[in-house]
Amino acid sequence: MQFLRTAFWVVIAVALAFFCMANYVPVTVRLWGDLVMETKLPVLLIGAFLLGALPFWVMARATRWRLKRRLDSTERALVAATAASAPPPAPALSDPPVVTTVMDSPIPSSNVTGPA
């Protein structure tokens, strides 16, 4: 896929170079009033293209920035919700638990029933 993209841009660059070589003639442009600009045709066309593409590039960058902020916010909310609903971690067992049996514990005297 990367090869096709590179090949496409190479073809566009070569076509633009041939266009510029074939049409490298001076052009007179009246801007406003008596202000006149003399430039070469390829410079004028490439400048007009870039000037026309600028608003769309700015809009795309702003949309990308807004969506990235929304995604980051959603990811932070997901992490917070996951952390809040997760059970607390089990304590680490460094020492084995102490187990007592019935034989080890003394019998309280109040529970002893004798002959009545």
Buried (B, 14 or more C-beta within 10 A) or exposed (E): EEEEEEEEEEEEEEEEEEBBEEEEEEBEEEEEEEEEEEEBBBEBBBEEEEEEEEEEEEEEEEEEEEEEEEEEEEEEEEEEEEEEEEEEEEEEEEEEEEEEEEEEEEEEEEEEEEEE
